[in-house]
Amino acid sequence: MVALDQSKVVGYVLAKMADEDDPDPTPHGHITSLSVLRSHRKLGIATKLMQAAQKQMAQIYNACYVTLHVRKSNTAAYHLYSQTLGYTTKKLEKSYYADGEDAFEMLMLLREETAEERKANGGKGGVNLTTEKDDGDKKDDEKKNSNAKDNKDASKQQQQKQQQKKKKK
């Protein structure tokens, strides 16, 4: 999915659905990459791209949740995912990137898994919203939401803010 300014690409999001050989049989997506030109940042483009990708995964592919990884040092992206979009930090993955930097694995619940899906999956799958604790990152962990209710509340608040902005216009 791309964002255009006239005919110029100014941002994109790459998203995919989980592979068939994924250990979790629950339908879910993954954000592979998100980028917006520096000249077009702080305009809500990244938020709109992410929301559009999430909507497509939920509506077309019936995804229950979506995951992504973000560099531990990328505080702007982390803020976008956790505060603006309502993602929860699932765990810290040590040396995730080729340069050795750690990454946060983040997750957003799109919908609950149905009883029929749980039965079809043999009781396997489903999203575990607990977080792993890393002694070196206790301070970071205190800042993060760790359950689906918080995700839903954050998403609701974001939707309410957007509706209020639309009403003001």
Buried (B, 14 or more C-beta within 10 A) or exposed (E): BEBEEEEEEBBBBEBEBBEEEEEBBBBBBBBEEBBBEEEBEEBBBBBBBBBBBBEBBBEEBBBBBBBBBBBBEBEEBBEBBBEBBBBBBBBBBEEBEEEEEBBBBBBBBBEEBEEEBBEBBEEEBBBEBEBEEEEEBEEBBEEBBBEBEBBEEBBEEBEEEEEEEEEEE
